[in-house]
Amino acid sequence: MSPDIKEAWSGPDKKDGAISILKPKDDALHIDMDVRGNAEWWYFDAKLENGYMVVGFFRAKHERTGKTGVEITVYTPSGEKIQNITNYSHAELIASKEYPDVKIGPNYVKVENFDQKLLTYEVFMEEEGYGFHLIFNSIVQGWIPGSGYTEFDKYGHFGWCVPIPRAKVEGYILVNGEKIAAKGIGYHDHNWLSFNLARFVKYWYWGRTYSETYTVIYAYIRCNKKMDNYPIKVLMVAENEDIIHSTGEFEFNDEKFIYSQSAGNSYPQKLVFKIENVLHLTLDVEEILDADNLLFEFNPLLRFLIKYLLRLKPGYFRLKSKFILEVAKGNKKIKDIGETLHEMVVLK
């Protein structure tokens, strides 16, 4: 029998006929920290007007190492990447299961009022002279596709929600101990899972595009042969602050692959997303911001076992692309062009 994957959609079919309203619990802690093999993390990023970009992870349990900690990455205007990964004990995580209130060491996430349609988050991260203190003021309503849970047969589930698809951010970043005033555009999502993704997933793409009127967020997850190479597809379209499409029913193509020695894997130069009579999105890669072999996260013995016994080749790409977005509205097609950042993670 083929493995049974149950996607999160409320229907009809693989889409949400009605948009689910995000609840405080959706962005709270989901996992039991005492259970082995599960993982959970909160992700934030901000692209700033001063040319910097910052990325932050709050990890209850790391998806590959199982460790609690924070990860702060700063990209400078010149293209330099500065990264700090700090591990803490599980006991140093303080997180509510009812509300998005998270603290790991001195780092924290707070929400002022979850009763509003557009949320405001305060995020503080600082380790060894690097970090940021930013207020995220949402300009697009929070999104959760259906129930938020995708069931992988009897093995477990994967959860995802996007409390802040798009936000104005303001505050400061910390670079080599120096505070730099900052404002720009930001994003926040949240993932949790009860099994090791590397057992069943070959690779995934994730990203979003921001035009003047439209916000598009997508994920494409390709399972391995244990799950019959099943593709999990998720896409959201928002017009101004309102979500108008939440669906897994779209065509997807990745083209023109190039091998990266740094990541030990290949990445596509072009991605195409299409919903007939609704949307056409093309991403053309212009620059590789990051290309990493994820084996570096493990100690030498585990690296050997993963590479030579399990024969896994985990890799990561953060890519900068030009996008062309066409959205149908009535009898018109609205076309936007811009730049976007997106990711590819390879677990094969």
C-alpha positions in Angstrom: 0.0 0.0 0.0 1.1 3.6 -0.7 1.9 5.8 2.3 -1.0 8.0 3.4 -0.3 11.7 3.5 -3.1 13.9 4.8 -2.7 17.5 4.0 -4.0 20.4 6.2 -6.6 21.9 3.8 -10.1 22.5 5.0 -11.5 22.0 1.4 -12.9 21.7 -1.0 -10.1 19.6 -2.4 -6.5 20.8 -1.8 -7.4 24.4 -0.8 -9.2 26.5 1.8 -12.6 27.6 0.7 -12.7 29.8 3.8 -9.5 31.4 5.3 -8.8 30.1 8.8 -8.4 32.7 11.5 -5.0 32.5 13.3 -5.3 31.8 17.0 -2.8 32.5 19.8 -2.2 28.8 20.3 -1.1 28.5 16.6 2.1 30.4 17.4 2.7 29.0 20.9 4.8 26.0 21.8 3.4 22.7 20.4 5.8 20.0 21.2 6.5 18.0 24.4 10.2 18.8 25.2 10.6 15.4 26.8 9.7 13.4 23.7 12.6 12.4 21.5 12.6 13.1 17.8 10.4 16.1 17.6 11.4 19.7 16.8 10.1 23.3 16.7 11.3 26.7 15.8 10.2 30.3 15.3 11.7 32.2 12.4 12.1 36.0 11.8 13.8 38.0 9.1 14.0 41.6 8.1 15.3 43.3 5.0 16.3 46.8 6.0 16.5 50.1 4.2 20.2 50.6 5.3 21.2 47.6 3.2 21.5 45.1 6.1 19.4 42.0 6.4 18.9 40.0 9.7 17.6 36.5 10.3 16.7 35.0 13.6 15.7 31.5 14.8 14.3 30.6 18.2 14.7 26.8 18.4 12.9 24.9 21.1 14.5 21.8 19.6 16.7 21.9 16.5 15.3 19.9 13.6 18.6 18.1 13.1 20.6 18.2 16.4 17.7 18.4 18.9 19.4 21.3 20.7 17.7 24.3 22.2 19.2 27.6 21.1 19.1 30.7 19.0 20.7 31.5 15.6 21.4 35.0 14.5 22.6 35.9 11.0 23.5 39.4 9.8 24.1 40.1 6.1 26.0 43.4 5.6 25.5 45.8 2.7 28.8 44.6 1.3 27.5 41.0 1.2 29.4 39.7 4.3 27.6 37.0 6.3 28.0 37.1 10.1 26.5 34.2 12.0 26.2 33.3 15.6 24.7 30.0 16.9 24.3 29.8 20.6 23.0 26.6 22.4 21.2 26.6 25.7 19.9 23.8 27.9 16.3 22.6 27.4 15.5 24.0 30.8 16.5 27.5 29.6 13.6 27.6 27.2 10.5 29.4 28.6 7.6 29.2 26.3 3.8 29.2 26.6 1.6 26.6 25.1 -1.3 29.1 25.0 0.3 32.2 23.6 3.3 33.3 21.5 5.6 34.2 24.4 9.1 32.7 24.0 12.3 33.2 25.9 15.7 31.5 25.4 18.4 33.0 27.6 18.2 36.8 27.2 16.4 36.5 23.8 12.6 36.8 23.6 9.5 37.1 21.5 6.4 39.1 22.8 3.1 39.9 21.3 1.1 43.0 22.4 -2.4 42.0 21.4 -3.4 38.9 19.6 -7.1 40.0 19.3 -6.3 42.3 16.4 -6.3 41.3 12.8 -2.9 42.8 12.2 -0.4 41.7 14.9 2.5 43.5 16.6 5.5 41.5 17.7 8.5 42.6 19.7 11.6 40.5 19.0 14.9 40.8 20.9 18.0 38.7 20.0 21.5 39.5 21.1 24.5 37.2 21.4 28.2 38.1 21.4 27.8 41.6 20.0 25.3 40.7 17.2 21.6 40.8 17.0 18.6 43.0 16.8 15.7 44.6 18.7 12.8 45.1 16.3 9.1 45.8 16.4 7.2 43.9 13.7 3.9 45.7 12.8 1.9 43.4 10.4 0.5 44.8 7.2 -1.0 41.4 6.1 -3.2 39.3 8.3 -1.8 36.1 9.8 -2.2 32.8 7.9 -2.4 29.1 8.6 -3.2 26.7 5.8 -6.2 24.7 6.9 -5.5 23.0 10.2 -1.8 23.8 9.9 -0.9 20.0 10.2 0.2 17.7 7.5 0.1 14.0 8.6 2.8 11.7 7.3 1.1 8.3 7.5 1.7 6.7 10.9 5.0 8.4 11.4 3.9 11.8 12.6 3.0 15.3 11.5 4.5 18.6 10.2 3.0 21.9 11.2 3.3 25.4 9.8 1.8 28.8 10.3 2.7 32.4 9.2 1.6 34.9 11.9 3.3 37.7 10.0 3.4 37.3 6.2 4.5 40.9 5.9 5.3 43.7 8.3 6.9 47.1 8.7 9.8 46.7 11.1 11.6 49.4 13.1 14.2 49.4 15.9 17.9 48.7 15.8 20.4 46.0 14.8 23.6 45.2 16.7 26.7 44.7 14.6 30.0 44.1 16.4 28.6 45.7 19.5 27.4 48.9 17.7 23.7 49.7 17.6 22.5 50.8 14.2 19.0 52.3 13.7 16.9 50.2 11.3 13.6 50.0 9.5 12.4 48.0 6.6 10.1 45.0 5.9 9.9 41.8 7.9 8.4 38.3 8.1 7.7 35.6 10.7 6.7 32.0 10.5 6.6 29.0 12.9 7.3 25.3 12.3 6.9 22.1 14.4 7.2 18.4 13.7 7.1 15.1 15.4 9.6 13.1 13.3 12.8 13.6 11.4 12.1 15.2 8.0 15.3 13.6 6.5 13.6 10.2 6.7 10.9 11.2 4.2 11.8 14.4 2.4 14.3 14.9 -0.4 14.1 18.7 -0.7 12.0 21.8 -0.3 11.6 25.3 -1.6 10.3 28.2 0.5 9.9 31.9 -0.2 7.7 34.9 -0.7 7.3 37.9 -3.0 6.2 41.4 -2.1 4.8 43.8 -4.7 3.0 47.0 -4.0 -0.4 45.4 -3.7 0.2 41.6 -3.5 2.0 39.3 -1.1 2.7 35.7 -2.2 4.1 33.0 0.1 4.9 29.5 -1.0 6.4 26.1 0.0 7.0 23.1 -2.2 8.1 19.9 -0.4 9.2 16.9 -2.4 9.0 13.7 -0.4 11.3 10.7 -1.1 10.4 7.2 -2.4 9.3 6.1 1.1 6.4 8.5 0.5 6.1 7.7 -3.2 7.9 11.0 -4.1 4.7 12.8 -3.1 4.8 16.6 -3.6 3.3 18.8 -0.8 2.4 22.3 -2.2 1.3 25.3 -0.3 0.7 28.8 -1.6 -1.0 32.0 -0.2 -1.9 35.2 -2.1 -2.9 38.4 -0.2 -4.2 41.6 -1.7 -3.2 44.4 0.6 -3.9 43.1 4.1 -6.4 40.4 3.2 -5.7 36.8 2.1 -7.6 36.0 -1.1 -6.1 32.5 -1.9 -4.9 29.7 0.3 -4.2 26.6 -1.8 -2.1 23.6 -2.8 -3.6 23.5 -6.3 -0.9 25.0 -8.5 1.5 24.0 -11.2 5.2 24.1 -10.3 8.4 23.8 -12.3 12.1 24.1 -11.4 14.6 24.5 -14.3 18.3 24.9 -15.3 20.1 23.3 -12.4 23.7 24.3 -11.5 25.9 22.4 -9.1 27.4 24.2 -6.0 30.6 22.9 -4.5 30.0 24.8 -1.3 26.6 23.1 -0.7 27.4 19.8 -2.3 24.2 20.0 -4.2 22.5 21.6 -7.2 20.0 24.5 -7.3 17.6 25.7 -10.0 18.1 29.0 -11.8 14.4 29.3 -12.4 11.2 28.6 -10.5 7.7 28.9 -12.0 4.4 28.8 -10.1 1.0 28.9 -12.0 -2.6 28.9 -11.0 -4.7 28.9 -14.2 -6.6 32.2 -14.6 -5.3 33.4 -11.2 -1.6 33.7 -10.9 1.7 33.3 -12.7 5.0 33.8 -10.8 8.5 33.4 -12.2 11.7 33.6 -10.2 15.0 34.0 -12.0 18.1 33.5 -9.7 20.5 36.4 -9.9 22.8 35.7 -6.9 23.6 33.1 -4.3 23.6 34.7 -0.8 24.3 31.4 1.0 25.4 27.9 -0.1 26.2 25.6 2.8 26.8 21.9 3.4 24.6 21.2 6.5 26.9 18.5 7.7 28.9 21.2 9.5 26.2 21.2 12.2 27.2 17.8 13.4 30.3 16.5 15.2 32.9 14.6 13.2 31.6 11.1 14.1 28.0 12.0 13.1 29.2 13.6 9.9 31.0 10.4 9.0 27.9 8.3 9.8 25.5 10.6 7.9 27.7 10.9 4.9 29.0 7.4 4.4 26.5 5.1 6.2 23.2 7.0 5.8 24.4 8.5 2.5 22.7 11.8 3.1 23.9 15.0 1.4 22.2 17.8 3.2 22.6 21.3 1.7 21.2 24.8 2.0 20.8 27.7 -0.4 19.6 31.3 0.2 19.0 32.8 -3.2 18.3 36.3 -4.5 16.0 36.4 -7.6 14.2 38.7 -9.9 10.5 38.0 -9.8 7.7 38.6 -12.4 4.2 38.3 -10.8 1.0 38.4 -12.8 -2.3 38.3 -10.9 -5.7 38.2 -12.6 -8.3 40.6 -11.2 -11.6 40.5 -13.1 -10.8 41.0 -16.8 -7.4 42.6 -16.0 -3.9 41.2 -15.3 -1.8 43.1 -12.8 1.9 42.7 -13.4 4.7 43.5 -10.9 8.4 43.1 -11.1 10.9 43.1 -8.2 13.5 41.3 -6.2 13.0 38.6 -3.6 14.9 36.2 -1.4 14.0 32.5 -1.2 15.5 29.2 0.1 16.2 25.6 -0.9 17.0 22.9 1.6 18.2 19.5 0.4 18.0 16.4 2.6 18.7 13.6 0.2 
